[in-house]
Structures are given as C-alpha cells and as structure tokens.
Amino acid sequence: MPYWPRERYLELAPRYWARTRARLVAEEMKLPLGPITVPPPFPAEEQRATS
C-alpha cells in the first residue's frame, strides 16, 4: 500500500488487519482504487499490549 508509512507496515498484517481496517474511512474503502487516509498510529501502550 503506497500510502502507508513503512515503519507501520505491521498494522497491515493479518493478525492486526481487523483492528486497522476498523479505523479506515469507510467511503474510501468502497472505491476499487484511490488514496487511503492513514489513521494516526495506535498509542504506544496499546501497541505493546497487542504485540
């Protein structure tokens, strides 16, 4: 996904995808192609809890 920050690629992994997908803009996801608004990163304590 060219719009996603490289240091956050792990959020796109199957293990985290449902959580990441829930944070994406629904209208953007309806389109077959187009830019995606990248949500802000999860808070640090939340990232550690899910690792």
mmCIF file of the N, C-alpha and C atoms, coordinates in Angstrom:
data_MODEL
# 
_entry.id   MODEL 
# 
loop_
_atom_site.group_PDB 
_atom_site.id 
_atom_site.type_symbol 
_atom_site.label_atom_id 
_atom_site.label_alt_id 
_atom_site.label_comp_id 
_atom_site.label_asym_id 
_atom_site.label_entity_id 
_atom_site.label_seq_id 
_atom_site.pdbx_PDB_ins_code 
_atom_site.Cartn_x 
_atom_site.Cartn_y 
_atom_site.Cartn_z 
_atom_site.occupancy 
_atom_site.B_iso_or_equiv 
_atom_site.pdbx_formal_charge 
_atom_site.auth_seq_id 
_atom_site.auth_comp_id 
_atom_site.auth_asym_id 
_atom_site.auth_atom_id 
_atom_site.pdbx_PDB_model_num 
ATOM 1   N N  . MET A 1 1  ? 0.857   -1.159  0.000  1.00 0.00 ? 1  MET A N  1 
ATOM 2   C CA . MET A 1 1  ? 0.000   0.000   0.000  1.00 0.00 ? 1  MET A CA 1 
ATOM 3   C C  . MET A 1 1  ? 0.910   1.230   0.000  1.00 0.00 ? 1  MET A C  1 
ATOM 4   N N  . PRO A 1 2  ? 0.954   1.969   -1.096 1.00 0.00 ? 2  PRO A N  1 
ATOM 5   C CA . PRO A 1 2  ? 1.917   3.065   -1.216 1.00 0.00 ? 2  PRO A CA 1 
ATOM 6   C C  . PRO A 1 2  ? 1.686   4.228   -0.258 1.00 0.00 ? 2  PRO A C  1 
ATOM 7   N N  . TYR A 1 3  ? 0.525   4.339   0.313  1.00 0.00 ? 3  TYR A N  1 
ATOM 8   C CA . TYR A 1 3  ? 0.228   5.470   1.194  1.00 0.00 ? 3  TYR A CA 1 
ATOM 9   C C  . TYR A 1 3  ? 0.586   5.189   2.643  1.00 0.00 ? 3  TYR A C  1 
ATOM 10  N N  . TRP A 1 4  ? 0.830   3.936   2.959  1.00 0.00 ? 4  TRP A N  1 
ATOM 11  C CA . TRP A 1 4  ? 1.048   3.546   4.354  1.00 0.00 ? 4  TRP A CA 1 
ATOM 12  C C  . TRP A 1 4  ? 2.498   3.782   4.747  1.00 0.00 ? 4  TRP A C  1 
ATOM 13  N N  . PRO A 1 5  ? 2.747   4.395   5.907  1.00 0.00 ? 5  PRO A N  1 
ATOM 14  C CA . PRO A 1 5  ? 4.132   4.617   6.346  1.00 0.00 ? 5  PRO A CA 1 
ATOM 15  C C  . PRO A 1 5  ? 4.872   3.283   6.522  1.00 0.00 ? 5  PRO A C  1 
ATOM 16  N N  . ARG A 1 6  ? 6.052   3.223   5.992  1.00 0.00 ? 6  ARG A N  1 
ATOM 17  C CA . ARG A 1 6  ? 6.850   1.993   6.012  1.00 0.00 ? 6  ARG A CA 1 
ATOM 18  C C  . ARG A 1 6  ? 7.052   1.450   7.431  1.00 0.00 ? 6  ARG A C  1 
ATOM 19  N N  . GLU A 1 7  ? 7.250   2.315   8.388  1.00 0.00 ? 7  GLU A N  1 
ATOM 20  C CA . GLU A 1 7  ? 7.501   1.871   9.763  1.00 0.00 ? 7  GLU A CA 1 
ATOM 21  C C  . GLU A 1 7  ? 6.240   1.314   10.434 1.00 0.00 ? 7  GLU A C  1 
ATOM 22  N N  . ARG A 1 8  ? 5.103   1.399   9.752  1.00 0.00 ? 8  ARG A N  1 
ATOM 23  C CA . ARG A 1 8  ? 3.841   0.896   10.321 1.00 0.00 ? 8  ARG A CA 1 
ATOM 24  C C  . ARG A 1 8  ? 3.249   -0.250  9.501  1.00 0.00 ? 8  ARG A C  1 
ATOM 25  N N  . TYR A 1 9  ? 4.033   -0.881  8.647  1.00 0.00 ? 9  TYR A N  1 
ATOM 26  C CA . TYR A 1 9  ? 3.536   -1.980  7.804  1.00 0.00 ? 9  TYR A CA 1 
ATOM 27  C C  . TYR A 1 9  ? 2.965   -3.137  8.627  1.00 0.00 ? 9  TYR A C  1 
ATOM 28  N N  . LEU A 1 10 ? 3.456   -3.340  9.821  1.00 0.00 ? 10 LEU A N  1 
ATOM 29  C CA . LEU A 1 10 ? 2.970   -4.438  10.656 1.00 0.00 ? 10 LEU A CA 1 
ATOM 30  C C  . LEU A 1 10 ? 1.461   -4.326  10.904 1.00 0.00 ? 10 LEU A C  1 
ATOM 31  N N  . GLU A 1 11 ? 0.928   -3.110  10.910 1.00 0.00 ? 11 GLU A N  1 
ATOM 32  C CA . GLU A 1 11 ? -0.513  -2.908  11.115 1.00 0.00 ? 11 GLU A CA 1 
ATOM 33  C C  . GLU A 1 11 ? -1.333  -3.530  9.986  1.00 0.00 ? 11 GLU A C  1 
ATOM 34  N N  . LEU A 1 12 ? -0.719  -3.796  8.845  1.00 0.00 ? 12 LEU A N  1 
ATOM 35  C CA . LEU A 1 12 ? -1.414  -4.374  7.694  1.00 0.00 ? 12 LEU A CA 1 
ATOM 36  C C  . LEU A 1 12 ? -1.363  -5.901  7.696  1.00 0.00 ? 12 LEU A C  1 
ATOM 37  N N  . ALA A 1 13 ? -0.634  -6.485  8.632  1.00 0.00 ? 13 ALA A N  1 
ATOM 38  C CA . ALA A 1 13 ? -0.524  -7.943  8.721  1.00 0.00 ? 13 ALA A CA 1 
ATOM 39  C C  . ALA A 1 13 ? -1.871  -8.557  9.116  1.00 0.00 ? 13 ALA A C  1 
ATOM 40  N N  . PRO A 1 14 ? -2.128  -9.795  8.698  1.00 0.00 ? 14 PRO A N  1 
ATOM 41  C CA . PRO A 1 14 ? -3.405  -10.436 9.029  1.00 0.00 ? 14 PRO A CA 1 
ATOM 42  C C  . PRO A 1 14 ? -3.756  -10.386 10.519 1.00 0.00 ? 14 PRO A C  1 
ATOM 43  N N  . ARG A 1 15 ? -2.774  -10.526 11.374 1.00 0.00 ? 15 ARG A N  1 
ATOM 44  C CA . ARG A 1 15 ? -3.033  -10.518 12.823 1.00 0.00 ? 15 ARG A CA 1 
ATOM 45  C C  . ARG A 1 15 ? -3.662  -9.204  13.284 1.00 0.00 ? 15 ARG A C  1 
ATOM 46  N N  . TYR A 1 16 ? -3.295  -8.090  12.665 1.00 0.00 ? 16 TYR A N  1 
ATOM 47  C CA . TYR A 1 16 ? -3.765  -6.770  13.093 1.00 0.00 ? 16 TYR A CA 1 
ATOM 48  C C  . TYR A 1 16 ? -4.753  -6.140  12.121 1.00 0.00 ? 16 TYR A C  1 
ATOM 49  N N  . TRP A 1 17 ? -5.041  -6.808  11.001 1.00 0.00 ? 17 TRP A N  1 
ATOM 50  C CA . TRP A 1 17 ? -5.829  -6.188  9.943  1.00 0.00 ? 17 TRP A CA 1 
ATOM 51  C C  . TRP A 1 17 ? -7.222  -5.762  10.393 1.00 0.00 ? 17 TRP A C  1 
ATOM 52  N N  . ALA A 1 18 ? -7.957  -6.577  11.128 1.00 0.00 ? 18 ALA A N  1 
ATOM 53  C CA . ALA A 1 18 ? -9.325  -6.225  11.539 1.00 0.00 ? 18 ALA A CA 1 
ATOM 54  C C  . ALA A 1 18 ? -9.321  -4.932  12.347 1.00 0.00 ? 18 ALA A C  1 
ATOM 55  N N  . ARG A 1 19 ? -8.369  -4.812  13.213 1.00 0.00 ? 19 ARG A N  1 
ATOM 56  C CA . ARG A 1 19 ? -8.249  -3.611  14.044 1.00 0.00 ? 19 ARG A CA 1 
ATOM 57  C C  . ARG A 1 19 ? -7.885  -2.387  13.195 1.00 0.00 ? 19 ARG A C  1 
ATOM 58  N N  . THR A 1 20 ? -6.984  -2.571  12.263 1.00 0.00 ? 20 THR A N  1 
ATOM 59  C CA . THR A 1 20 ? -6.580  -1.482  11.376 1.00 0.00 ? 20 THR A CA 1 
ATOM 60  C C  . THR A 1 20 ? -7.727  -1.106  10.451 1.00 0.00 ? 20 THR A C  1 
ATOM 61  N N  . ARG A 1 21 ? -8.383  -2.102  9.871  1.00 0.00 ? 21 ARG A N  1 
ATOM 62  C CA . ARG A 1 21 ? -9.484  -1.864  8.924  1.00 0.00 ? 21 ARG A CA 1 
ATOM 63  C C  . ARG A 1 21 ? -10.608 -1.067  9.576  1.00 0.00 ? 21 ARG A C  1 
ATOM 64  N N  . ALA A 1 22 ? -10.878 -1.314  10.834 1.00 0.00 ? 22 ALA A N  1 
ATOM 65  C CA . ALA A 1 22 ? -11.937 -0.606  11.559 1.00 0.00 ? 22 ALA A CA 1 
ATOM 66  C C  . ALA A 1 22 ? -11.644 0.888   11.676 1.00 0.00 ? 22 ALA A C  1 
ATOM 67  N N  . ARG A 1 23 ? -10.400 1.273   11.547 1.00 0.00 ? 23 ARG A N  1 
ATOM 68  C CA . ARG A 1 23 ? -10.012 2.680   11.689 1.00 0.00 ? 23 ARG A CA 1 
ATOM 69  C C  . ARG A 1 23 ? -9.948  3.428   10.362 1.00 0.00 ? 23 ARG A C  1 
ATOM 70  N N  . LEU A 1 24 ? -10.102 2.720   9.248  1.00 0.00 ? 24 LEU A N  1 
ATOM 71  C CA . LEU A 1 24 ? -10.036 3.358   7.933  1.00 0.00 ? 24 LEU A CA 1 
ATOM 72  C C  . LEU A 1 24 ? -11.371 4.003   7.575  1.00 0.00 ? 24 LEU A C  1 
ATOM 73  N N  . VAL A 1 25 ? -11.337 4.999   6.701  1.00 0.00 ? 25 VAL A N  1 
ATOM 74  C CA . VAL A 1 25 ? -12.536 5.714   6.263  1.00 0.00 ? 25 VAL A CA 1 
ATOM 75  C C  . VAL A 1 25 ? -13.356 4.789   5.363  1.00 0.00 ? 25 VAL A C  1 
ATOM 76  N N  . ALA A 1 26 ? -14.579 4.497   5.776  1.00 0.00 ? 26 ALA A N  1 
ATOM 77  C CA . ALA A 1 26 ? -15.436 3.544   5.053  1.00 0.00 ? 26 ALA A CA 1 
ATOM 78  C C  . ALA A 1 26 ? -15.667 3.955   3.602  1.00 0.00 ? 26 ALA A C  1 
ATOM 79  N N  . GLU A 1 27 ? -15.883 5.221   3.349  1.00 0.00 ? 27 GLU A N  1 
ATOM 80  C CA . GLU A 1 27 ? -16.139 5.695   1.980  1.00 0.00 ? 27 GLU A CA 1 
ATOM 81  C C  . GLU A 1 27 ? -14.933 5.456   1.070  1.00 0.00 ? 27 GLU A C  1 
ATOM 82  N N  . GLU A 1 28 ? -13.742 5.614   1.591  1.00 0.00 ? 28 GLU A N  1 
ATOM 83  C CA . GLU A 1 28 ? -12.534 5.369   0.792  1.00 0.00 ? 28 GLU A CA 1 
ATOM 84  C C  . GLU A 1 28 ? -12.386 3.883   0.468  1.00 0.00 ? 28 GLU A C  1 
ATOM 85  N N  . MET A 1 29 ? -12.803 3.029   1.379  1.00 0.00 ? 29 MET A N  1 
ATOM 86  C CA . MET A 1 29 ? -12.661 1.589   1.178  1.00 0.00 ? 29 MET A CA 1 
ATOM 87  C C  . MET A 1 29 ? -13.669 1.043   0.170  1.00 0.00 ? 29 MET A C  1 
ATOM 88  N N  . LYS A 1 30 ? -14.722 1.784   -0.122 1.00 0.00 ? 30 LYS A N  1 
ATOM 89  C CA . LYS A 1 30 ? -15.723 1.349   -1.103 1.00 0.00 ? 30 LYS A CA 1 
ATOM 90  C C  . LYS A 1 30 ? -15.200 1.467   -2.534 1.00 0.00 ? 30 LYS A C  1 
ATOM 91  N N  . LEU A 1 31 ? -14.231 2.339   -2.742 1.00 0.00 ? 31 LEU A N  1 
ATOM 92  C CA . LEU A 1 31 ? -13.677 2.561   -4.076 1.00 0.00 ? 31 LEU A CA 1 
ATOM 93  C C  . LEU A 1 31 ? -12.682 1.459   -4.432 1.00 0.00 ? 31 LEU A C  1 
ATOM 94  N N  . PRO A 1 32 ? -12.678 1.002   -5.692 1.00 0.00 ? 32 PRO A N  1 
ATOM 95  C CA . PRO A 1 32 ? -11.734 -0.047  -6.077 1.00 0.00 ? 32 PRO A CA 1 
ATOM 96  C C  . PRO A 1 32 ? -10.280 0.435   -6.074 1.00 0.00 ? 32 PRO A C  1 
ATOM 97  N N  . LEU A 1 33 ? -10.067 1.707   -6.362 1.00 0.00 ? 33 LEU A N  1 
ATOM 98  C CA . LEU A 1 33 ? -8.729  2.309   -6.363 1.00 0.00 ? 33 LEU A CA 1 
ATOM 99  C C  . LEU A 1 33 ? -8.830  3.719   -5.814 1.00 0.00 ? 33 LEU A C  1 
ATOM 100 N N  . GLY A 1 34 ? -7.749  4.180   -5.240 1.00 0.00 ? 34 GLY A N  1 
ATOM 101 C CA . GLY A 1 34 ? -7.720  5.553   -4.771 1.00 0.00 ? 34 GLY A CA 1 
ATOM 102 C C  . GLY A 1 34 ? -6.892  5.689   -3.510 1.00 0.00 ? 34 GLY A C  1 
ATOM 103 N N  . PRO A 1 35 ? -6.676  6.919   -3.113 1.00 0.00 ? 35 PRO A N  1 
ATOM 104 C CA . PRO A 1 35 ? -5.871  7.151   -1.910 1.00 0.00 ? 35 PRO A CA 1 
ATOM 105 C C  . PRO A 1 35 ? -6.614  6.716   -0.646 1.00 0.00 ? 35 PRO A C  1 
ATOM 106 N N  . ILE A 1 36 ? -5.852  6.395   0.350  1.00 0.00 ? 36 ILE A N  1 
ATOM 107 C CA . ILE A 1 36 ? -6.374  5.992   1.653  1.00 0.00 ? 36 ILE A CA 1 
ATOM 108 C C  . ILE A 1 36 ? -5.839  6.976   2.687  1.00 0.00 ? 36 ILE A C  1 
ATOM 109 N N  . THR A 1 37 ? -6.711  7.451   3.551  1.00 0.00 ? 37 THR A N  1 
ATOM 110 C CA . THR A 1 37 ? -6.282  8.308   4.652  1.00 0.00 ? 37 THR A CA 1 
ATOM 111 C C  . THR A 1 37 ? -5.722  7.398   5.739  1.00 0.00 ? 37 THR A C  1 
ATOM 112 N N  . VAL A 1 38 ? -4.456  7.553   6.037  1.00 0.00 ? 38 VAL A N  1 
ATOM 113 C CA . VAL A 1 38 ? -3.809  6.724   7.053  1.00 0.00 ? 38 VAL A CA 1 
ATOM 114 C C  . VAL A 1 38 ? -4.181  7.276   8.423  1.00 0.00 ? 38 VAL A C  1 
ATOM 115 N N  . PRO A 1 39 ? -4.788  6.440   9.281  1.00 0.00 ? 39 PRO A N  1 
ATOM 116 C CA . PRO A 1 39 ? -5.142  6.915   10.617 1.00 0.00 ? 39 PRO A CA 1 
ATOM 117 C C  . PRO A 1 39 ? -3.883  7.131   11.452 1.00 0.00 ? 39 PRO A C  1 
ATOM 118 N N  . PRO A 1 40 ? -3.999  7.899   12.521 1.00 0.00 ? 40 PRO A N  1 
ATOM 119 C CA . PRO A 1 40 ? -2.824  8.086   13.378 1.00 0.00 ? 40 PRO A CA 1 
ATOM 120 C C  . PRO A 1 40 ? -2.405  6.746   13.985 1.00 0.00 ? 40 PRO A C  1 
ATOM 121 N N  . PRO A 1 41 ? -1.150  6.620   14.375 1.00 0.00 ? 41 PRO A N  1 
ATOM 122 C CA . PRO A 1 41 ? -0.698  5.356   14.969 1.00 0.00 ? 41 PRO A CA 1 
ATOM 123 C C  . PRO A 1 41 ? -1.417  5.092   16.288 1.00 0.00 ? 41 PRO A C  1 
ATOM 124 N N  . PHE A 1 42 ? -1.475  3.825   16.661 1.00 0.00 ? 42 PHE A N  1 
ATOM 125 C CA . PHE A 1 42 ? -2.042  3.461   17.953 1.00 0.00 ? 42 PHE A CA 1 
ATOM 126 C C  . PHE A 1 42 ? -1.152  4.039   19.046 1.00 0.00 ? 42 PHE A C  1 
ATOM 127 N N  . PRO A 1 43 ? -1.736  4.382   20.194 1.00 0.00 ? 43 PRO A N  1 
ATOM 128 C CA . PRO A 1 43 ? -0.896  4.842   21.311 1.00 0.00 ? 43 PRO A CA 1 
ATOM 129 C C  . PRO A 1 43 ? 0.127   3.764   21.671 1.00 0.00 ? 43 PRO A C  1 
ATOM 130 N N  . ALA A 1 44 ? 1.274   4.169   22.165 1.00 0.00 ? 44 ALA A N  1 
ATOM 131 C CA . ALA A 1 44 ? 2.378   3.243   22.452 1.00 0.00 ? 44 ALA A CA 1 
ATOM 132 C C  . ALA A 1 44 ? 1.954   2.117   23.387 1.00 0.00 ? 44 ALA A C  1 
ATOM 133 N N  . GLU A 1 45 ? 1.192   2.408   24.429 1.00 0.00 ? 45 GLU A N  1 
ATOM 134 C CA . GLU A 1 45 ? 0.799   1.359   25.374 1.00 0.00 ? 45 GLU A CA 1 
ATOM 135 C C  . GLU A 1 45 ? -0.138  0.344   24.712 1.00 0.00 ? 45 GLU A C  1 
ATOM 136 N N  . GLU A 1 46 ? -0.944  0.776   23.758 1.00 0.00 ? 46 GLU A N  1 
ATOM 137 C CA . GLU A 1 46 ? -1.834  -0.126  23.034 1.00 0.00 ? 46 GLU A CA 1 
ATOM 138 C C  . GLU A 1 46 ? -1.032  -1.017  22.091 1.00 0.00 ? 46 GLU A C  1 
ATOM 139 N N  . GLN A 1 47 ? 0.017   -0.481  21.486 1.00 0.00 ? 47 GLN A N  1 
ATOM 140 C CA . GLN A 1 47 ? 0.861   -1.258  20.582 1.00 0.00 ? 47 GLN A CA 1 
ATOM 141 C C  . GLN A 1 47 ? 1.580   -2.358  21.351 1.00 0.00 ? 47 GLN A C  1 
ATOM 142 N N  . ARG A 1 48 ? 2.079   -2.044  22.533 1.00 0.00 ? 48 ARG A N  1 
ATOM 143 C CA . ARG A 1 48 ? 2.783   -3.043  23.344 1.00 0.00 ? 48 ARG A CA 1 
ATOM 144 C C  . ARG A 1 48 ? 1.837   -4.147  23.797 1.00 0.00 ? 48 ARG A C  1 
ATOM 145 N N  . ALA A 1 49 ? 0.597   -3.794  24.123 1.00 0.00 ? 49 ALA A N  1 
ATOM 146 C CA . ALA A 1 49 ? -0.373  -4.765  24.636 1.00 0.00 ? 49 ALA A CA 1 
ATOM 147 C C  . ALA A 1 49 ? -0.772  -5.787  23.587 1.00 0.00 ? 49 ALA A C  1 
ATOM 148 N N  . THR A 1 50 ? -0.731  -5.415  22.310 1.00 0.00 ? 50 THR A N  1 
ATOM 149 C CA . THR A 1 50 ? -1.161  -6.333  21.255 1.00 0.00 ? 50 THR A CA 1 
ATOM 150 C C  . THR A 1 50 ? -0.007  -7.081  20.618 1.00 0.00 ? 50 THR A C  1 
ATOM 151 N N  . SER A 1 51 ? 1.212   -6.774  20.986 1.00 0.00 ? 51 SER A N  1 
ATOM 152 C CA . SER A 1 51 ? 2.373   -7.431  20.366 1.00 0.00 ? 51 SER A CA 1 
ATOM 153 C C  . SER A 1 51 ? 2.550   -8.832  20.878 1.00 0.00 ? 51 SER A C  1 
# 
